[in-house]
Amino acid sequence: MHPLITQDPITGSDLIVTRLECPDSGIVIEGKFSLGWMARLTPEQLAFVGLLVKHRGNIQKLAAEMNVAYNTARNHLDAIVAALESPPKRKDRSHRQEILRRLSAGEITFESAMRLLKN
């Protein structure tokens, strides 16, 4: 199974779930379902939240399991809080689309596109 992808890799827009399936019973439910707050987080951030819950909010234990400094774990948490507080900006999406358009047109290299997308 793959980790949950929450954003369209092309536009950065939130994704929706259109099908739920139980492998044991074979039941399939189709419709349009929101990912809610999870749509604002990256797969890595979702994994961090899972560890945070596992450790009942104890950042010190979480940092020890991740083998990082407490401040590093705290910075990850701060980034998650920021992602949940503010909706994604349209400007960021259009910027991403422009970079991908330039890559597709051969105007920039893959490495340049990746560097621009990270900034």
TIKEVO-245241 format. One record per residue (C-alpha): residue number from 1; x, y, z. Coordinates in steps of 0.5 Angstrom, whole numbers, padded with zeros to 4 digits. Layout:
BEGIN
SITE     n      xx      yy      zz
SITE   NUM       X       Y       Z
...
END
This chain:
BEGIN
SITE     n      xx      yy      zz
SITE     1    0000    0000    0000
SITE     2    0002    0007   -0002
SITE     3    0002    0013    0003
SITE     4   -0003    0018    0003
SITE     5   -0002    0023   -0002
SITE     6   -0006    0029   -0001
SITE     7   -0004    0034   -0006
SITE     8   -0004    0034   -0014
SITE     9    0003    0034   -0016
SITE    10    0002    0038   -0022
SITE    11   -0002    0044   -0019
SITE    12   -0002    0043   -0011
SITE    13   -0009    0043   -0011
SITE    14   -0012    0039   -0005
SITE    15   -0015    0032   -0008
SITE    16   -0021    0029   -0006
SITE    17   -0023    0021   -0005
SITE    18   -0028    0018   -0010
SITE    19   -0028    0011   -0008
SITE    20   -0027    0007   -0001
SITE    21   -0026    0000   -0001
SITE    22   -0026   -0006    0004
SITE    23   -0021   -0011    0002
SITE    24   -0024   -0016    0007
SITE    25   -0032   -0015    0005
SITE    26   -0031   -0013   -0002
SITE    27   -0036   -0007    0000
SITE    28   -0034   -0001   -0005
SITE    29   -0037    0006   -0003
SITE    30   -0036    0011   -0009
SITE    31   -0038    0019   -0008
SITE    32   -0034    0025   -0006
SITE    33   -0030    0025    0000
SITE    34   -0026    0031    0003
SITE    35   -0019    0029    0006
SITE    36   -0021    0035    0011
SITE    37   -0015    0038    0015
SITE    38   -0010    0032    0013
SITE    39   -0010    0035    0006
SITE    40   -0006    0041    0008
SITE    41    0000    0036    0010
SITE    42    0005    0032    0006
SITE    43    0006    0025    0007
SITE    44    0012    0026    0012
SITE    45    0008    0031    0016
SITE    46    0002    0026    0017
SITE    47    0007    0021    0019
SITE    48    0010    0026    0024
SITE    49    0003    0027    0027
SITE    50    0002    0019    0027
SITE    51    0008    0019    0032
SITE    52    0006    0025    0036
SITE    53   -0001    0021    0037
SITE    54    0003    0015    0039
SITE    55    0007    0018    0044
SITE    56    0001    0022    0047
SITE    57    0004    0029    0045
SITE    58    0011    0028    0048
SITE    59    0015    0031    0043
SITE    60    0022    0029    0047
SITE    61    0020    0021    0046
SITE    62    0018    0023    0039
SITE    63    0025    0026    0038
SITE    64    0028    0020    0041
SITE    65    0025    0015    0036
SITE    66    0026    0020    0030
SITE    67    0033    0020    0033
SITE    68    0033    0028    0032
SITE    69    0034    0034    0037
SITE    70    0028    0036    0041
SITE    71    0028    0043    0037
SITE    72    0028    0039    0030
SITE    73    0022    0036    0032
SITE    74    0019    0042    0035
SITE    75    0020    0045    0029
SITE    76    0017    0040    0025
SITE    77    0011    0041    0029
SITE    78    0011    0048    0028
SITE    79    0011    0047    0021
SITE    80    0005    0043    0021
SITE    81    0001    0048    0026
SITE    82    0003    0053    0020
SITE    83    0000    0049    0015
SITE    84   -0006    0048    0019
SITE    85   -0007    0055    0020
SITE    86   -0007    0058    0014
SITE    87   -0010    0056    0007
SITE    88   -0006    0055    0001
SITE    89   -0004    0061   -0003
SITE    90   -0007    0061   -0010
SITE    91    0000    0065   -0012
SITE    92    0004    0059   -0010
SITE    93    0000    0054   -0014
SITE    94    0000    0059   -0020
SITE    95    0008    0059   -0019
SITE    96    0008    0052   -0019
SITE    97    0004    0051   -0025
SITE    98    0009    0056   -0029
SITE    99    0015    0052   -0027
SITE   100    0012    0046   -0029
SITE   101    0010    0049   -0036
SITE   102    0017    0051   -0037
SITE   103    0020    0044   -0035
SITE   104    0015    0041   -0040
SITE   105    0017    0046   -0046
SITE   106    0024    0045   -0045
SITE   107    0026    0052   -0042
SITE   108    0029    0049   -0036
SITE   109    0032    0042   -0034
SITE   110    0029    0038   -0029
SITE   111    0034    0039   -0023
SITE   112    0032    0047   -0024
SITE   113    0025    0045   -0024
SITE   114    0026    0041   -0017
SITE   115    0030    0047   -0014
SITE   116    0025    0052   -0016
SITE   117    0019    0048   -0013
SITE   118    0023    0047   -0007
SITE   119    0024    0055   -0006
END
